[in-house]
């Protein structure tokens, strides 16, 4: 079972994507799975963990997830940073 944390804000800091979320008791991980929609946009981040300790920070709905990709992330008390993740939320005007 996955314990979901709702994203409160998403912002870009340099090349990183920074997400604040409710409930700051998420694991401090190095590797996580990015949850992407069918256009490659970020829907959430599965921080892993086992059993009831598995945590996902969600921007969108689970139903929108079409693929996963490994990523380097860090978590610190309600803030999740996806290193080099800005392109997952920034789209060109044609996209």
Secondary structure as GFF3:
##gff-version 3
##sequence-region A 1 95
A	DSSP	beta_strand	3	13	.	.	.	ID=ss1
A	DSSP	beta_strand	16	21	.	.	.	ID=ss2
A	DSSP	beta_strand	31	36	.	.	.	ID=ss3
A	DSSP	beta_strand	42	48	.	.	.	ID=ss4
A	DSSP	three_ten_helix	51	53	.	.	.	ID=ss5
A	DSSP	beta_strand	55	58	.	.	.	ID=ss6
A	DSSP	three_ten_helix	62	64	.	.	.	ID=ss7
A	DSSP	beta_strand	67	75	.	.	.	ID=ss8
A	DSSP	beta_strand	79	82	.	.	.	ID=ss9
A	DSSP	three_ten_helix	86	88	.	.	.	ID=ss10
###
